Amino acid sequence: MTYEEAPACERHESKVPMKLRTMHSDAGQPDVLVGLFECPECGHERRLPIQTTDAA
């Protein structure tokens, strides 16, 4: 995931990109990769699905 693809923290008026802390698969949907993102300024956390592509 690139810097431009990182979600912005919703607690700031200006766009503050969140940083990826961890990734794990969802227990209910093992095919889905979930990322835990954290705002570097306020520490707010969000869990979001991560798009993955299979390179053949």
GROMACS elastic network, one bead per residue, 0.5 to 0.9 nm:
[ bonds ]
;  ai    aj funct       b0    kb
    1     4     6  0.81928   500
    1     5     6  0.61382   500
    1     6     6  0.69365   500
    1    20     6  0.86398   500
    1    50     6  0.83882   500
    1    51     6  0.87767   500
    2     5     6  0.52578   500
    2     6     6  0.65981   500
    3     6     6  0.54655   500
    3     7     6  0.88988   500
    3    17     6  0.74973   500
    3    18     6  0.88038   500
    3    19     6  0.83827   500
    4     7     6  0.81737   500
    4    17     6  0.80663   500
    5    17     6  0.87968   500
    6    17     6  0.59101   500
    6    18     6  0.60267   500
    6    19     6  0.69176   500
    6    20     6  0.77508   500
    6    37     6  0.83293   500
    7    10     6  0.87930   500
    7    15     6  0.89895   500
    7    16     6  0.83968   500
    7    17     6  0.57987   500
    7    18     6  0.58069   500
    7    19     6  0.83088   500
    7    37     6  0.79918   500
    7    48     6  0.88598   500
    8    11     6  0.88148   500
    8    12     6  0.84819   500
    8    14     6  0.88120   500
    8    15     6  0.55739   500
    8    16     6  0.52339   500
    8    18     6  0.56616   500
    8    39     6  0.81255   500
    9    12     6  0.62098   500
    9    13     6  0.88780   500
    9    14     6  0.88507   500
    9    15     6  0.68748   500
    9    16     6  0.55892   500
    9    17     6  0.61846   500
    9    18     6  0.60114   500
    9    38     6  0.82248   500
    9    39     6  0.61183   500
    9    42     6  0.89232   500
    9    44     6  0.74489   500
    9    45     6  0.85564   500
    9    46     6  0.85705   500
   10    13     6  0.76003   500
   10    15     6  0.81474   500
   10    16     6  0.83331   500
   10    44     6  0.89204   500
   11    16     6  0.88655   500
   11    42     6  0.83104   500
   11    44     6  0.79676   500
   12    15     6  0.67018   500
   12    16     6  0.68234   500
   13    16     6  0.84528   500
   16    39     6  0.72900   500
   16    40     6  0.81590   500
   16    41     6  0.78998   500
   17    38     6  0.88726   500
   17    39     6  0.68946   500
   17    40     6  0.80781   500
   18    37     6  0.57573   500
   18    38     6  0.52374   500
   18    40     6  0.64831   500
   18    41     6  0.88380   500
   18    44     6  0.87261   500
   18    45     6  0.84293   500
   18    46     6  0.88017   500
   19    36     6  0.84618   500
   19    37     6  0.53003   500
   19    38     6  0.52998   500
   19    39     6  0.62387   500
   19    40     6  0.68940   500
   20    23     6  0.78423   500
   20    35     6  0.65595   500
   20    36     6  0.59789   500
   20    38     6  0.64558   500
   20    39     6  0.89865   500
   21    35     6  0.73632   500
   21    36     6  0.55758   500
   21    37     6  0.55822   500
   21    38     6  0.65655   500
   22    34     6  0.84006   500
   22    35     6  0.57937   500
   22    36     6  0.52710   500
   22    37     6  0.74206   500
   23    33     6  0.67165   500
   23    34     6  0.55829   500
   23    36     6  0.62555   500
   23    50     6  0.85431   500
   24    27     6  0.89608   500
   24    32     6  0.85221   500
   24    33     6  0.57224   500
   24    34     6  0.54108   500
   24    35     6  0.65840   500
   24    36     6  0.84035   500
   25    28     6  0.87149   500
   25    29     6  0.73446   500
   25    30     6  0.53937   500
   25    31     6  0.68963   500
   25    32     6  0.56951   500
   25    34     6  0.57905   500
   25    35     6  0.86697   500
   26    29     6  0.50692   500
   26    30     6  0.52521   500
   26    31     6  0.74820   500
   26    32     6  0.58225   500
   26    33     6  0.63795   500
   26    34     6  0.63694   500
   26    49     6  0.89097   500
   27    30     6  0.57309   500
   27    32     6  0.88767   500
   28    32     6  0.88453   500
   29    32     6  0.56299   500
   29    33     6  0.86288   500
   30    33     6  0.75445   500
   32    49     6  0.66852   500
   32    50     6  0.75309   500
   32    51     6  0.84023   500
   32    52     6  0.89015   500
   33    48     6  0.85968   500
   33    49     6  0.57554   500
   33    50     6  0.55168   500
   33    51     6  0.75269   500
   33    52     6  0.78681   500
   34    47     6  0.64643   500
   34    48     6  0.55279   500
   34    50     6  0.55690   500
   34    51     6  0.89262   500
   35    46     6  0.81175   500
   35    47     6  0.55650   500
   35    48     6  0.54252   500
   35    49     6  0.60646   500
   35    50     6  0.61419   500
   36    45     6  0.67804   500
   36    46     6  0.57901   500
   36    48     6  0.66909   500
   36    49     6  0.89098   500
   37    44     6  0.82380   500
   37    45     6  0.55142   500
   37    46     6  0.52236   500
   37    47     6  0.62131   500
   37    48     6  0.76692   500
   38    41     6  0.88092   500
   38    42     6  0.83765   500
   38    43     6  0.56647   500
   38    44     6  0.55960   500
   38    46     6  0.65931   500
   38    47     6  0.89926   500
   39    42     6  0.57189   500
   39    44     6  0.52940   500
   39    45     6  0.65501   500
   39    46     6  0.87180   500
   40    43     6  0.58559   500
   40    44     6  0.82190   500
   41    44     6  0.83080   500
